[in-house]
Amino acid sequence: MKLSKIEQETIINFNEADGTASIYTHNEALKRQLSELYRTHPEQVRQTDANRWGGLSFELPKKWLKVSPPRVLSPAQRAVLDRMNQKRR
């Protein structure tokens, strides 16, 4: 059985009492990132579950979670980045 896109969710759960957060996800990029953190930081990150539909669950320090808006560049900053990219080509 394959899950539909709407069923392939990501759930981030934490409370104010604990220092850890749990993440359940089907997102491939997030699964790779969390698996890499699990591999490089086994003392702080642990994989808690893997289900038959492709979802993975992890626990990690709550303070590692971050929500940030996209960076807004000024026209001058964009011009500098454009020049740098042109030099690389």
HTML snippet that shows the backbone in 3Dmol.js (N, CA, C, O; Angstrom):
<script src="https://3Dmol.org/build/3Dmol-min.js"></script>
<div id="view" style="width:600px;height:400px;position:relative"></div>
<script>
const pdb = `
ATOM      1  N   MET A   1       0.835  -1.185   0.000  1.00  0.00           N
ATOM      2  CA  MET A   1       0.000   0.000   0.000  1.00  0.00           C
ATOM      3  C   MET A   1       0.876   1.243   0.000  1.00  0.00           C
ATOM      4  O   MET A   1       1.818   1.341   0.786  1.00  0.00           O
ATOM      5  N   LYS A   2       0.575   2.177  -0.864  1.00  0.00           N
ATOM      6  CA  LYS A   2       1.325   3.420  -0.956  1.00  0.00           C
ATOM      7  C   LYS A   2       0.472   4.563  -0.417  1.00  0.00           C
ATOM      8  O   LYS A   2      -0.724   4.642  -0.699  1.00  0.00           O
ATOM      9  N   LEU A   3       1.087   5.435   0.350  1.00  0.00           N
ATOM     10  CA  LEU A   3       0.367   6.577   0.906  1.00  0.00           C
ATOM     11  C   LEU A   3       0.250   7.685  -0.130  1.00  0.00           C
ATOM     12  O   LEU A   3       1.155   7.887  -0.940  1.00  0.00           O
ATOM     13  N   SER A   4      -0.864   8.399  -0.102  1.00  0.00           N
ATOM     14  CA  SER A   4      -1.028   9.554  -0.981  1.00  0.00           C
ATOM     15  C   SER A   4      -0.168  10.704  -0.453  1.00  0.00           C
ATOM     16  O   SER A   4       0.294  10.670   0.688  1.00  0.00           O
ATOM     17  N   LYS A   5       0.039  11.713  -1.284  1.00  0.00           N
ATOM     18  CA  LYS A   5       0.847  12.873  -0.873  1.00  0.00           C
ATOM     19  C   LYS A   5       0.275  13.545   0.374  1.00  0.00           C
ATOM     20  O   LYS A   5       1.029  14.011   1.229  1.00  0.00           O
ATOM     21  N   ILE A   6      -1.033  13.597   0.481  1.00  0.00           N
ATOM     22  CA  ILE A   6      -1.654  14.248   1.644  1.00  0.00           C
ATOM     23  C   ILE A   6      -1.423  13.438   2.917  1.00  0.00           C
ATOM     24  O   ILE A   6      -1.402  13.999   4.013  1.00  0.00           O
ATOM     25  N   GLU A   7      -1.248  12.116   2.779  1.00  0.00           N
ATOM     26  CA  GLU A   7      -1.000  11.256   3.939  1.00  0.00           C
ATOM     27  C   GLU A   7       0.474  11.235   4.347  1.00  0.00           C
ATOM     28  O   GLU A   7       0.804  10.803   5.452  1.00  0.00           O
ATOM     29  N   GLN A   8       1.356  11.695   3.469  1.00  0.00           N
ATOM     30  CA  GLN A   8       2.788  11.718   3.761  1.00  0.00           C
ATOM     31  C   GLN A   8       3.117  13.005   4.509  1.00  0.00           C
ATOM     32  O   GLN A   8       3.554  13.996   3.923  1.00  0.00           O
ATOM     33  N   GLU A   9       2.899  12.961   5.803  1.00  0.00           N
ATOM     34  CA  GLU A   9       3.011  14.172   6.600  1.00  0.00           C
ATOM     35  C   GLU A   9       4.299  14.224   7.412  1.00  0.00           C
ATOM     36  O   GLU A   9       5.025  13.239   7.544  1.00  0.00           O
ATOM     37  N   THR A  10       4.547  15.400   7.943  1.00  0.00           N
ATOM     38  CA  THR A  10       5.643  15.625   8.883  1.00  0.00           C
ATOM     39  C   THR A  10       5.021  16.201  10.144  1.00  0.00           C
ATOM     40  O   THR A  10       4.267  17.174  10.097  1.00  0.00           O
ATOM     41  N   ILE A  11       5.350  15.581  11.272  1.00  0.00           N
ATOM     42  CA  ILE A  11       4.816  16.025  12.561  1.00  0.00           C
ATOM     43  C   ILE A  11       5.992  16.312  13.488  1.00  0.00           C
ATOM     44  O   ILE A  11       6.840  15.449  13.716  1.00  0.00           O
ATOM     45  N   ILE A  12       6.034  17.513  14.010  1.00  0.00           N
ATOM     46  CA  ILE A  12       7.053  17.911  14.991  1.00  0.00           C
ATOM     47  C   ILE A  12       6.328  18.116  16.306  1.00  0.00           C
ATOM     48  O   ILE A  12       5.370  18.885  16.382  1.00  0.00           O
ATOM     49  N   ASN A  13       6.787  17.426  17.342  1.00  0.00           N
ATOM     50  CA  ASN A  13       6.078  17.457  18.618  1.00  0.00           C
ATOM     51  C   ASN A  13       7.076  17.711  19.749  1.00  0.00           C
ATOM     52  O   ASN A  13       8.111  17.050  19.842  1.00  0.00           O
ATOM     53  N   PHE A  14       6.750  18.669  20.597  1.00  0.00           N
ATOM     54  CA  PHE A  14       7.530  18.902  21.815  1.00  0.00           C
ATOM     55  C   PHE A  14       6.659  19.599  22.829  1.00  0.00           C
ATOM     56  O   PHE A  14       5.610  20.149  22.494  1.00  0.00           O
ATOM     57  N   ASN A  15       7.101  19.571  24.077  1.00  0.00           N
ATOM     58  CA  ASN A  15       6.384  20.278  25.127  1.00  0.00           C
ATOM     59  C   ASN A  15       7.371  21.125  25.918  1.00  0.00           C
ATOM     60  O   ASN A  15       8.583  21.035  25.717  1.00  0.00           O
ATOM     61  N   GLU A  16       6.853  21.932  26.804  1.00  0.00           N
ATOM     62  CA  GLU A  16       7.704  22.858  27.554  1.00  0.00           C
ATOM     63  C   GLU A  16       8.502  22.170  28.657  1.00  0.00           C
ATOM     64  O   GLU A  16       9.494  22.727  29.127  1.00  0.00           O
ATOM     65  N   ALA A  17       8.099  20.986  29.077  1.00  0.00           N
ATOM     66  CA  ALA A  17       8.776  20.307  30.177  1.00  0.00           C
ATOM     67  C   ALA A  17      10.029  19.548  29.736  1.00  0.00           C
ATOM     68  O   ALA A  17      11.008  19.481  30.478  1.00  0.00           O
ATOM     69  N   ASP A  18       9.998  18.981  28.536  1.00  0.00           N
ATOM     70  CA  ASP A  18      11.115  18.167  28.065  1.00  0.00           C
ATOM     71  C   ASP A  18      12.076  18.972  27.209  1.00  0.00           C
ATOM     72  O   ASP A  18      11.707  19.987  26.617  1.00  0.00           O
ATOM     73  N   GLY A  19      13.298  18.509  27.154  1.00  0.00           N
ATOM     74  CA  GLY A  19      14.316  19.165  26.332  1.00  0.00           C
ATOM     75  C   GLY A  19      14.450  18.545  24.957  1.00  0.00           C
ATOM     76  O   GLY A  19      15.304  18.960  24.173  1.00  0.00           O
ATOM     77  N   THR A  20      13.617  17.553  24.648  1.00  0.00           N
ATOM     78  CA  THR A  20      13.708  16.900  23.347  1.00  0.00           C
ATOM     79  C   THR A  20      12.443  17.133  22.528  1.00  0.00           C
ATOM     80  O   THR A  20      11.365  17.399  23.061  1.00  0.00           O
ATOM     81  N   ALA A  21      12.613  17.024  21.233  1.00  0.00           N
ATOM     82  CA  ALA A  21      11.501  17.107  20.295  1.00  0.00           C
ATOM     83  C   ALA A  21      11.468  15.813  19.505  1.00  0.00           C
ATOM     84  O   ALA A  21      12.507  15.193  19.277  1.00  0.00           O
ATOM     85  N   SER A  22      10.286  15.404  19.088  1.00  0.00           N
ATOM     86  CA  SER A  22      10.176  14.232  18.228  1.00  0.00           C
ATOM     87  C   SER A  22       9.686  14.690  16.860  1.00  0.00           C
ATOM     88  O   SER A  22       8.825  15.562  16.744  1.00  0.00           O
ATOM     89  N   ILE A  23      10.259  14.077  15.833  1.00  0.00           N
ATOM     90  CA  ILE A  23       9.896  14.403  14.459  1.00  0.00           C
ATOM     91  C   ILE A  23       9.559  13.108  13.746  1.00  0.00           C
ATOM     92  O   ILE A  23      10.355  12.170  13.721  1.00  0.00           O
ATOM     93  N   TYR A  24       8.367  13.070  13.166  1.00  0.00           N
ATOM     94  CA  TYR A  24       7.923  11.968  12.324  1.00  0.00           C
ATOM     95  C   TYR A  24       7.753  12.546  10.926  1.00  0.00           C
ATOM     96  O   TYR A  24       7.058  13.547  10.753  1.00  0.00           O
ATOM     97  N   THR A  25       8.386  11.924   9.915  1.00  0.00           N
ATOM     98  CA  THR A  25       8.315  12.503   8.581  1.00  0.00           C
ATOM     99  C   THR A  25       8.366  11.471   7.472  1.00  0.00           C
ATOM    100  O   THR A  25       8.909  10.379   7.633  1.00  0.00           O
ATOM    101  N   HIS A  26       7.788  11.845   6.344  1.00  0.00           N
ATOM    102  CA  HIS A  26       7.896  11.104   5.090  1.00  0.00           C
ATOM    103  C   HIS A  26       8.704  11.917   4.076  1.00  0.00           C
ATOM    104  O   HIS A  26       9.002  11.419   2.991  1.00  0.00           O
ATOM    105  N   ASN A  27       9.059  13.152   4.410  1.00  0.00           N
ATOM    106  CA  ASN A  27       9.793  14.036   3.511  1.00  0.00           C
ATOM    107  C   ASN A  27      11.207  13.505   3.302  1.00  0.00           C
ATOM    108  O   ASN A  27      11.972  13.372   4.256  1.00  0.00           O
ATOM    109  N   GLU A  28      11.555  13.199   2.038  1.00  0.00           N
ATOM    110  CA  GLU A  28      12.843  12.568   1.751  1.00  0.00           C
ATOM    111  C   GLU A  28      14.036  13.423   2.156  1.00  0.00           C
ATOM    112  O   GLU A  28      15.002  12.905   2.717  1.00  0.00           O
ATOM    113  N   ALA A  29      13.985  14.722   1.880  1.00  0.00           N
ATOM    114  CA  ALA A  29      15.103  15.601   2.238  1.00  0.00           C
ATOM    115  C   ALA A  29      15.273  15.668   3.750  1.00  0.00           C
ATOM    116  O   ALA A  29      16.399  15.627   4.247  1.00  0.00           O
ATOM    117  N   LEU A  30      14.185  15.769   4.477  1.00  0.00           N
ATOM    118  CA  LEU A  30      14.260  15.825   5.938  1.00  0.00           C
ATOM    119  C   LEU A  30      14.713  14.488   6.515  1.00  0.00           C
ATOM    120  O   LEU A  30      15.459  14.462   7.493  1.00  0.00           O
ATOM    121  N   LYS A  31      14.275  13.383   5.925  1.00  0.00           N
ATOM    122  CA  LYS A  31      14.735  12.067   6.394  1.00  0.00           C
ATOM    123  C   LYS A  31      16.244  11.926   6.205  1.00  0.00           C
ATOM    124  O   LYS A  31      16.931  11.396   7.078  1.00  0.00           O
ATOM    125  N   ARG A  32      16.767  12.400   5.060  1.00  0.00           N
ATOM    126  CA  ARG A  32      18.222  12.341   4.840  1.00  0.00           C
ATOM    127  C   ARG A  32      18.959  13.203   5.856  1.00  0.00           C
ATOM    128  O   ARG A  32      19.975  12.780   6.408  1.00  0.00           O
ATOM    129  N   GLN A  33      18.455  14.406   6.107  1.00  0.00           N
ATOM    130  CA  GLN A  33      19.103  15.313   7.049  1.00  0.00           C
ATOM    131  C   GLN A  33      19.092  14.735   8.464  1.00  0.00           C
ATOM    132  O   GLN A  33      20.108  14.772   9.159  1.00  0.00           O
ATOM    133  N   LEU A  34      17.958  14.207   8.886  1.00  0.00           N
ATOM    134  CA  LEU A  34      17.877  13.626  10.228  1.00  0.00           C
ATOM    135  C   LEU A  34      18.707  12.356  10.347  1.00  0.00           C
ATOM    136  O   LEU A  34      19.314  12.116  11.391  1.00  0.00           O
ATOM    137  N   SER A  35      18.744  11.545   9.305  1.00  0.00           N
ATOM    138  CA  SER A  35      19.575  10.335   9.326  1.00  0.00           C
ATOM    139  C   SER A  35      21.051  10.688   9.426  1.00  0.00           C
ATOM    140  O   SER A  35      21.812  10.010  10.115  1.00  0.00           O
ATOM    141  N   GLU A  36      21.455  11.748   8.738  1.00  0.00           N
ATOM    142  CA  GLU A  36      22.846  12.198   8.820  1.00  0.00           C
ATOM    143  C   GLU A  36      23.155  12.714  10.223  1.00  0.00           C
ATOM    144  O   GLU A  36      24.230  12.438  10.755  1.00  0.00           O
ATOM    145  N   LEU A  37      22.236  13.454  10.825  1.00  0.00           N
ATOM    146  CA  LEU A  37      22.443  13.912  12.201  1.00  0.00           C
ATOM    147  C   LEU A  37      22.525  12.728  13.160  1.00  0.00           C
ATOM    148  O   LEU A  37      23.332  12.732  14.091  1.00  0.00           O
ATOM    149  N   TYR A  38      21.700  11.728  12.935  1.00  0.00           N
ATOM    150  CA  TYR A  38      21.725  10.511  13.749  1.00  0.00           C
ATOM    151  C   TYR A  38      23.081   9.811  13.622  1.00  0.00           C
ATOM    152  O   TYR A  38      23.628   9.308  14.603  1.00  0.00           O
ATOM    153  N   ARG A  39      23.611   9.789  12.400  1.00  0.00           N
ATOM    154  CA  ARG A  39      24.909   9.141  12.170  1.00  0.00           C
ATOM    155  C   ARG A  39      26.059   9.930  12.796  1.00  0.00           C
ATOM    156  O   ARG A  39      26.976   9.336  13.362  1.00  0.00           O
ATOM    157  N   THR A  40      26.019  11.254  12.701  1.00  0.00           N
ATOM    158  CA  THR A  40      27.131  12.077  13.188  1.00  0.00           C
ATOM    159  C   THR A  40      27.011  12.475  14.657  1.00  0.00           C
ATOM    160  O   THR A  40      28.013  12.819  15.283  1.00  0.00           O
ATOM    161  N   HIS A  41      25.800  12.435  15.218  1.00  0.00           N
ATOM    162  CA  HIS A  41      25.576  12.831  16.608  1.00  0.00           C
ATOM    163  C   HIS A  41      24.733  11.778  17.340  1.00  0.00           C
ATOM    164  O   HIS A  41      23.647  12.093  17.826  1.00  0.00           O
ATOM    165  N   PRO A  42      25.217  10.538  17.423  1.00  0.00           N
ATOM    166  CA  PRO A  42      24.397   9.470  18.020  1.00  0.00           C
ATOM    167  C   PRO A  42      24.084   9.686  19.501  1.00  0.00           C
ATOM    168  O   PRO A  42      23.136   9.097  20.022  1.00  0.00           O
ATOM    169  N   GLU A  43      24.861  10.514  20.179  1.00  0.00           N
ATOM    170  CA  GLU A  43      24.595  10.763  21.592  1.00  0.00           C
ATOM    171  C   GLU A  43      23.446  11.749  21.792  1.00  0.00           C
ATOM    172  O   GLU A  43      22.873  11.810  22.879  1.00  0.00           O
ATOM    173  N   GLN A  44      23.100  12.525  20.756  1.00  0.00           N
ATOM    174  CA  GLN A  44      22.054  13.532  20.887  1.00  0.00           C
ATOM    175  C   GLN A  44      20.818  13.245  20.041  1.00  0.00           C
ATOM    176  O   GLN A  44      19.726  13.718  20.359  1.00  0.00           O
ATOM    177  N   VAL A  45      20.978  12.481  18.977  1.00  0.00           N
ATOM    178  CA  VAL A  45      19.869  12.194  18.065  1.00  0.00           C
ATOM    179  C   VAL A  45      19.670  10.684  18.030  1.00  0.00           C
ATOM    180  O   VAL A  45      20.629   9.919  17.925  1.00  0.00           O
ATOM    181  N   ARG A  46      18.417  10.270  18.118  1.00  0.00           N
ATOM    182  CA  ARG A  46      18.153   8.838  17.988  1.00  0.00           C
ATOM    183  C   ARG A  46      16.941   8.610  17.105  1.00  0.00           C
ATOM    184  O   ARG A  46      15.958   9.350  17.142  1.00  0.00           O
ATOM    185  N   GLN A  47      17.052   7.553  16.307  1.00  0.00           N
ATOM    186  CA  GLN A  47      15.920   7.155  15.477  1.00  0.00           C
ATOM    187  C   GLN A  47      15.055   6.254  16.327  1.00  0.00           C
ATOM    188  O   GLN A  47      15.531   5.260  16.874  1.00  0.00           O
ATOM    189  N   THR A  48      13.788   6.598  16.438  1.00  0.00           N
ATOM    190  CA  THR A  48      12.901   5.859  17.334  1.00  0.00           C
ATOM    191  C   THR A  48      11.978   4.896  16.616  1.00  0.00           C
ATOM    192  O   THR A  48      11.447   3.974  17.235  1.00  0.00           O
ATOM    193  N   ASP A  49      11.772   5.095  15.299  1.00  0.00           N
ATOM    194  CA  ASP A  49      10.850   4.209  14.585  1.00  0.00           C
ATOM    195  C   ASP A  49      11.050   4.348  13.088  1.00  0.00           C
ATOM    196  O   ASP A  49      11.497   5.384  12.596  1.00  0.00           O
ATOM    197  N   ALA A  50      10.710   3.286  12.374  1.00  0.00           N
ATOM    198  CA  ALA A  50      10.632   3.284  10.911  1.00  0.00           C
ATOM    199  C   ALA A  50       9.431   2.425  10.565  1.00  0.00           C
ATOM    200  O   ALA A  50       9.363   1.263  10.966  1.00  0.00           O
ATOM    201  N   ASN A  51       8.485   2.982   9.827  1.00  0.00           N
ATOM    202  CA  ASN A  51       7.291   2.188   9.523  1.00  0.00           C
ATOM    203  C   ASN A  51       7.327   1.641   8.101  1.00  0.00           C
ATOM    204  O   ASN A  51       8.182   2.030   7.305  1.00  0.00           O
ATOM    205  N   ARG A  52       6.425   0.765   7.792  1.00  0.00           N
ATOM    206  CA  ARG A  52       6.439   0.082   6.489  1.00  0.00           C
ATOM    207  C   ARG A  52       5.988   0.973   5.346  1.00  0.00           C
ATOM    208  O   ARG A  52       6.074   0.563   4.189  1.00  0.00           O
ATOM    209  N   TRP A  53       5.509   2.180   5.629  1.00  0.00           N
ATOM    210  CA  TRP A  53       5.086   3.105   4.594  1.00  0.00           C
ATOM    211  C   TRP A  53       6.152   4.143   4.268  1.00  0.00           C
ATOM    212  O   TRP A  53       5.913   5.047   3.468  1.00  0.00           O
ATOM    213  N   GLY A  54       7.313   4.021   4.877  1.00  0.00           N
ATOM    214  CA  GLY A  54       8.413   4.934   4.582  1.00  0.00           C
ATOM    215  C   GLY A  54       8.598   6.071   5.560  1.00  0.00           C
ATOM    216  O   GLY A  54       9.472   6.914   5.355  1.00  0.00           O
ATOM    217  N   GLY A  55       7.813   6.123   6.607  1.00  0.00           N
ATOM    218  CA  GLY A  55       7.958   7.186   7.607  1.00  0.00           C
ATOM    219  C   GLY A  55       9.052   6.853   8.610  1.00  0.00           C
ATOM    220  O   GLY A  55       9.225   5.696   8.991  1.00  0.00           O
ATOM    221  N   LEU A  56       9.778   7.858   9.028  1.00  0.00           N
ATOM    222  CA  LEU A  56      10.817   7.706  10.047  1.00  0.00           C
ATOM    223  C   LEU A  56      10.520   8.646  11.207  1.00  0.00           C
ATOM    224  O   LEU A  56       9.965   9.729  11.023  1.00  0.00           O
ATOM    225  N   SER A  57      10.900   8.212  12.408  1.00  0.00           N
ATOM    226  CA  SER A  57      10.732   9.040  13.608  1.00  0.00           C
ATOM    227  C   SER A  57      12.088   9.221  14.278  1.00  0.00           C
ATOM    228  O   SER A  57      12.883   8.284  14.359  1.00  0.00           O
ATOM    229  N   PHE A  58      12.338  10.417  14.748  1.00  0.00           N
ATOM    230  CA  PHE A  58      13.590  10.754  15.418  1.00  0.00           C
ATOM    231  C   PHE A  58      13.294  11.583  16.653  1.00  0.00           C
ATOM    232  O   PHE A  58      12.264  12.253  16.734  1.00  0.00           O
ATOM    233  N   GLU A  59      14.214  11.531  17.622  1.00  0.00           N
ATOM    234  CA  GLU A  59      14.213  12.445  18.764  1.00  0.00           C
ATOM    235  C   GLU A  59      15.521  13.203  18.742  1.00  0.00           C
ATOM    236  O   GLU A  59      16.578  12.628  18.482  1.00  0.00           O
ATOM    237  N   LEU A  60      15.450  14.497  19.015  1.00  0.00           N
ATOM    238  CA  LEU A  60      16.632  15.334  19.029  1.00  0.00           C
ATOM    239  C   LEU A  60      16.410  16.491  19.990  1.00  0.00           C
ATOM    240  O   LEU A  60      15.277  16.731  20.409  1.00  0.00           O
ATOM    241  N   PRO A  61      17.473  17.220  20.350  1.00  0.00           N
ATOM    242  CA  PRO A  61      17.309  18.347  21.267  1.00  0.00           C
ATOM    243  C   PRO A  61      16.355  19.396  20.691  1.00  0.00           C
ATOM    244  O   PRO A  61      16.462  19.790  19.530  1.00  0.00           O
ATOM    245  N   LYS A  62      15.442  19.825  21.517  1.00  0.00           N
ATOM    246  CA  LYS A  62      14.439  20.815  21.113  1.00  0.00           C
ATOM    247  C   LYS A  62      15.105  22.113  20.660  1.00  0.00           C
ATOM    248  O   LYS A  62      14.592  22.789  19.768  1.00  0.00           O
ATOM    249  N   LYS A  63      16.225  22.465  21.257  1.00  0.00           N
ATOM    250  CA  LYS A  63      16.877  23.729  20.904  1.00  0.00           C
ATOM    251  C   LYS A  63      17.476  23.707  19.497  1.00  0.00           C
ATOM    252  O   LYS A  63      17.876  24.753  18.986  1.00  0.00           O
ATOM    253  N   TRP A  64      17.543  22.536  18.863  1.00  0.00           N
ATOM    254  CA  TRP A  64      18.039  22.443  17.487  1.00  0.00           C
ATOM    255  C   TRP A  64      16.975  22.863  16.474  1.00  0.00           C
ATOM    256  O   TRP A  64      17.305  23.134  15.319  1.00  0.00           O
ATOM    257  N   LEU A  65      15.728  22.922  16.875  1.00  0.00           N
ATOM    258  CA  LEU A  65      14.657  23.308  15.959  1.00  0.00           C
ATOM    259  C   LEU A  65      14.708  24.809  15.712  1.00  0.00           C
ATOM    260  O   LEU A  65      14.966  25.593  16.626  1.00  0.00           O
ATOM    261  N   LYS A  66      14.464  25.194  14.481  1.00  0.00           N
ATOM    262  CA  LYS A  66      14.562  26.605  14.130  1.00  0.00           C
ATOM    263  C   LYS A  66      13.595  26.896  12.986  1.00  0.00           C
ATOM    264  O   LYS A  66      13.508  26.136  12.022  1.00  0.00           O
ATOM    265  N   VAL A  67      12.884  27.988  13.106  1.00  0.00           N
ATOM    266  CA  VAL A  67      12.023  28.468  12.027  1.00  0.00           C
ATOM    267  C   VAL A  67      12.594  29.812  11.606  1.00  0.00           C
ATOM    268  O   VAL A  67      12.720  30.726  12.421  1.00  0.00           O
ATOM    269  N   SER A  68      12.937  29.926  10.332  1.00  0.00           N
ATOM    270  CA  SER A  68      13.512  31.195   9.877  1.00  0.00           C
ATOM    271  C   SER A  68      12.928  31.566   8.518  1.00  0.00           C
ATOM    272  O   SER A  68      12.729  30.710   7.656  1.00  0.00           O
ATOM    273  N   PRO A  69      12.661  32.853   8.343  1.00  0.00           N
ATOM    274  CA  PRO A  69      12.140  33.298   7.051  1.00  0.00           C
ATOM    275  C   PRO A  69      13.264  33.295   6.015  1.00  0.00           C
ATOM    276  O   PRO A  69      14.440  33.283   6.377  1.00  0.00           O
ATOM    277  N   PRO A  70      12.910  33.304   4.737  1.00  0.00           N
ATOM    278  CA  PRO A  70      13.946  33.364   3.707  1.00  0.00           C
ATOM    279  C   PRO A  70      14.692  34.694   3.772  1.00  0.00           C
ATOM    280  O   PRO A  70      14.141  35.719   4.173  1.00  0.00           O
ATOM    281  N   ARG A  71      15.931  34.650   3.377  1.00  0.00           N
ATOM    282  CA  ARG A  71      16.766  35.836   3.382  1.00  0.00           C
ATOM    283  C   ARG A  71      16.312  36.781   2.271  1.00  0.00           C
ATOM    284  O   ARG A  71      16.093  36.354   1.137  1.00  0.00           O
ATOM    285  N   VAL A  72      16.175  38.056   2.598  1.00  0.00           N
ATOM    286  CA  VAL A  72      15.788  39.065   1.619  1.00  0.00           C
ATOM    287  C   VAL A  72      17.039  39.877   1.284  1.00  0.00           C
ATOM    288  O   VAL A  72      17.651  40.495   2.155  1.00  0.00           O
ATOM    289  N   LEU A  73      17.402  39.861   0.008  1.00  0.00           N
ATOM    290  CA  LEU A  73      18.600  40.561  -0.429  1.00  0.00           C
ATOM    291  C   LEU A  73      18.252  41.942  -0.965  1.00  0.00           C
ATOM    292  O   LEU A  73      17.235  42.132  -1.633  1.00  0.00           O
ATOM    293  N   SER A  74      19.114  42.894  -0.658  1.00  0.00           N
ATOM    294  CA  SER A  74      18.958  44.230  -1.236  1.00  0.00           C
ATOM    295  C   SER A  74      19.434  44.157  -2.691  1.00  0.00           C
ATOM    296  O   SER A  74      20.121  43.207  -3.067  1.00  0.00           O
ATOM    297  N   PRO A  75      19.080  45.142  -3.502  1.00  0.00           N
ATOM    298  CA  PRO A  75      19.571  45.143  -4.885  1.00  0.00           C
ATOM    299  C   PRO A  75      21.099  45.126  -4.963  1.00  0.00           C
ATOM    300  O   PRO A  75      21.659  44.496  -5.860  1.00  0.00           O
ATOM    301  N   ALA A  76      21.771  45.800  -4.049  1.00  0.00           N
ATOM    302  CA  ALA A  76      23.240  45.810  -4.049  1.00  0.00           C
ATOM    303  C   ALA A  76      23.793  44.417  -3.728  1.00  0.00           C
ATOM    304  O   ALA A  76      24.740  43.965  -4.372  1.00  0.00           O
ATOM    305  N   GLN A  77      23.211  43.742  -2.742  1.00  0.00           N
ATOM    306  CA  GLN A  77      23.658  42.394  -2.401  1.00  0.00           C
ATOM    307  C   GLN A  77      23.409  41.428  -3.560  1.00  0.00           C
ATOM    308  O   GLN A  77      24.242  40.570  -3.852  1.00  0.00           O
ATOM    309  N   ARG A  78      22.262  41.573  -4.213  1.00  0.00           N
ATOM    310  CA  ARG A  78      21.941  40.712  -5.354  1.00  0.00           C
ATOM    311  C   ARG A  78      22.942  40.934  -6.493  1.00  0.00           C
ATOM    312  O   ARG A  78      23.360  39.981  -7.151  1.00  0.00           O
ATOM    313  N   ALA A  79      23.323  42.197  -6.722  1.00  0.00           N
ATOM    314  CA  ALA A  79      24.292  42.509  -7.777  1.00  0.00           C
ATOM    315  C   ALA A  79      25.643  41.873  -7.479  1.00  0.00           C
ATOM    316  O   ALA A  79      26.288  41.334  -8.379  1.00  0.00           O
ATOM    317  N   VAL A  80      26.077  41.933  -6.217  1.00  0.00           N
ATOM    318  CA  VAL A  80      27.349  41.317  -5.827  1.00  0.00           C
ATOM    319  C   VAL A  80      27.291  39.805  -6.057  1.00  0.00           C
ATOM    320  O   VAL A  80      28.230  39.231  -6.609  1.00  0.00           O
ATOM    321  N   LEU A  81      26.205  39.160  -5.642  1.00  0.00           N
ATOM    322  CA  LEU A  81      26.070  37.715  -5.842  1.00  0.00           C
ATOM    323  C   LEU A  81      26.012  37.359  -7.324  1.00  0.00           C
ATOM    324  O   LEU A  81      26.575  36.345  -7.737  1.00  0.00           O
ATOM    325  N   ASP A  82      25.344  38.175  -8.122  1.00  0.00           N
ATOM    326  CA  ASP A  82      25.290  37.933  -9.565  1.00  0.00           C
ATOM    327  C   ASP A  82      26.683  38.007 -10.181  1.00  0.00           C
ATOM    328  O   ASP A  82      27.038  37.176 -11.017  1.00  0.00           O
ATOM    329  N   ARG A  83      27.476  39.002  -9.769  1.00  0.00           N
ATOM    330  CA  ARG A  83      28.853  39.112 -10.277  1.00  0.00           C
ATOM    331  C   ARG A  83      29.688  37.912  -9.863  1.00  0.00           C
ATOM    332  O   ARG A  83      30.470  37.395 -10.662  1.00  0.00           O
ATOM    333  N   MET A  84      29.532  37.462  -8.622  1.00  0.00           N
ATOM    334  CA  MET A  84      30.286  36.292  -8.162  1.00  0.00           C
ATOM    335  C   MET A  84      29.908  35.050  -8.953  1.00  0.00           C
ATOM    336  O   MET A  84      30.770  34.246  -9.306  1.00  0.00           O
ATOM    337  N   ASN A  85      28.625  34.895  -9.230  1.00  0.00           N
ATOM    338  CA  ASN A  85      28.171  33.737  -9.995  1.00  0.00           C
ATOM    339  C   ASN A  85      28.667  33.786 -11.435  1.00  0.00           C
ATOM    340  O   ASN A  85      28.979  32.746 -12.015  1.00  0.00           O
ATOM    341  N   GLN A  86      28.744  34.975 -12.017  1.00  0.00           N
ATOM    342  CA  GLN A  86      29.240  35.112 -13.379  1.00  0.00           C
ATOM    343  C   GLN A  86      30.717  34.764 -13.458  1.00  0.00           C
ATOM    344  O   GLN A  86      31.160  34.194 -14.455  1.00  0.00           O
ATOM    345  N   LYS A  87      31.489  35.094 -12.429  1.00  0.00           N
ATOM    346  CA  LYS A  87      32.925  34.777 -12.408  1.00  0.00           C
ATOM    347  C   LYS A  87      33.152  33.260 -12.335  1.00  0.00           C
ATOM    348  O   LYS A  87      34.124  32.744 -12.887  1.00  0.00           O
ATOM    349  N   ARG A  88      32.251  32.560 -11.653  1.00  0.00           N
ATOM    350  CA  ARG A  88      32.388  31.105 -11.519  1.00  0.00           C
ATOM    351  C   ARG A  88      32.125  30.380 -12.833  1.00  0.00           C
ATOM    352  O   ARG A  88      32.641  29.285 -13.056  1.00  0.00           O
ATOM    353  N   ARG A  89      31.330  30.985 -13.694  1.00  0.00           N
ATOM    354  CA  ARG A  89      30.970  30.320 -14.959  1.00  0.00           C
ATOM    355  C   ARG A  89      32.037  30.432 -15.971  1.00  0.00           C
ATOM    356  O   ARG A  89      31.888  29.927 -17.084  1.00  0.00           O
TER     357      ARG A  89
END
`;
const viewer = $3Dmol.createViewer("view");
viewer.addModel(pdb, "pdb");
viewer.setStyle({}, {cartoon: {color: "spectrum"}});
viewer.zoomTo();
viewer.render();
</script>
